[in-house]
Amino acid sequence: MNVEKITVNDFLGQENSQFIVPIYQRKYDWDKDRCEKMWNNILQLHLKNKSSYFLGTMICTIQKNTDLNFSTTAIMDGYQRLITIMLLLIALRDYLLKNPTETLSAQQIENKYLVNTGFSDSKHYKLFLMQGQRQEMENIINGNPSDKESLFVKNYDFFKEQIEKGTAKIAPQQIYDSLQKLEIALITLEYGKDDFYEIFESVGNLTAKLDALDAIKMDIFIGLNAEAQQRVYEKFWLKLEQTVLPKKDQPEHLKNFINNYLCLRTDRDGYEKEGILFKRYHQESGLTSEELCKDIEKNLNFYEIMRKYKTDDEELNARYQELSKGRMFWNPYFVALMLKLLEDCYDKKLITSKDICEIIDICMSASLRYCLGYDHDRFYDAPYYLLSGVIGNIDPKDYINSIKASILSGDRSNRILKDDKFHAAFAKQRVIFPNRSVLYIFMRLERYCDGPSIKLDEAWVNFIGSGSRIGHEISGNIGNLALIADGAEDEKFWKLAFNEQLRSTGSNKLTINQGIGERYWDAWAVIKRAQWLADKALKVWAYPTIDRESKYYEEVMSKKNKE
């Protein structure tokens, strides 16, 4: 590592040189206020005849180049200021094109700071952005600032306006002279010797400022040269960004997937600390950036299979649809286990898709029984307490029993209700608002009952009778809920009586809705139906039991007997 004080002129004015803004950097985001502050500093340099102005720290690396007559510098920190200075120089050049002076020419600025005149390929431009903003910058350099909403164009227009109206206070030559007085503390790092991430982190204390995705992106790309960065970005990271759906709020969805991946590999929920946990895992795993990206890509494909129900097993696809409706894919421990199951099924051939269905049923049974023990229905939170540590305890030789053992011997396993308590709690379950958890329960019950095939993609759950008819205390009971199939797009639907709603959507044919509308709906009917649903629930979400011949049977039973 080398540290020196240098003027911006000496740094940017190097012949046959190019400054690369790496892929892992954030997009240019300087606004008008920051540009105005920079302009005022330059103005004060002239008006007060100051000898210098310290612009800040800049961290860079010198890239190896096959062309000995050409130098390439990657800007790790300070690139936002560098881009802004470039925009000011372009605005000054364009002013001089229309208003030439005897002491300073537009060509002089362009050849020294903006382009490498001896090169016509990718080395032509002094500043090289490796992401989508490259074309915006090159358009401005070429005199075609087309996108008026671009920050590049807005800031270029700002400097252009200041130069045009400020000539009474500061002439073009004086602007140029003031730019020569700008100084930076240049820290140059060397590949193979310096820890880029650590220095970048400590000098700028940027980890707190970077969001999780920026920190993860930086960790992957920071140790790679420009060529490797471009290869990894195009082959892996771009695909990662484009695959994670929905497009709305894409960064948040990508962040959630990365958290799921980290939970798979580290058995820790890194929510709000993904960047720190990712860096630690990368270092401890010993994987190269490309190997790490390949592993992420593989698990992203598994994630998409789950989310879009695209396996070759229809029963497993039905499970994934139910899990999605129940919002289980929001829970990192649950998703991490699902990713592990798909990896062990498709890659390692340790289990089958039928085994995955059985394991899903085990997890969901434990989760539902656990949550009813706490008297609430957000059972998608349960895996936080039940599935932590399960992946690390999986025994490839006794796969399913080892998962059962891990769940049943956990610190909170005593909250997983046995059959009698589960039946009573289920029948008394009170639902204030029909939610995703309840929708999952009814969809799973209907599929278990093997009812008629009715489209349930957009199904929902609704109350059968109001509190004024059956009493407010009983109106929220689970027996007072019905599963409504897809088909209520018409506004007239909501004006229909409840029985008519069932008939109009075909929901009256669902097994889970049998008996509704056949008699007067009162409190007794609600209680009776709740008991019937609880009977079904005992079979759908059976208590996990370990095979007696498994070595885990005695282990779990011994612990249970001590409790």
Protein Blocks (a to p, Z undefined) as FASTA:
>chain_A
ZZddddfklmmmpghiaddddfklccdfbdfklmmmmmmmmmmmmmnopabdcfbjcddd
ddddfblkbccdddfbhjlmmmmmmmmmmmmmmmmmmmccfkbcfklmmmmmmpcfkbcb
lmlpmbdcfbfklmmmmmmmnopafblmbmklmmmmmmmmmmmmmmmmocfklmmmmmmm
pccddddddehkacfklmmmmmnommmmpcfklmmmmmmmmmpcfklmmmmmmmmmmmmm
mmpccfehklmmmmmmmmmmmmmmnopafehilmmmmmmmmmmnopafklmmmmmmmmmm
mmmmmmnopafbfklmmmmmmmmmnommmpmklmmmmmmmmmmmmmnomacfklmmmmmm
mmmmmmmmmmmmnopablmlmmmmmmgoklmmpcfklmmlmmmmmmmmmmklmmmccfkl
mmmmmmmoccfbacfklmmmmmmmmmmnopacddfklgccddfbdfklnopklmmpmklc
ccddehifbfklmmpcfklmmmmnopmmpmklgoihpaccdfklmmmmmmmmmmmmmmmm
gcddddfkbmklmmmmmmmmmZZ
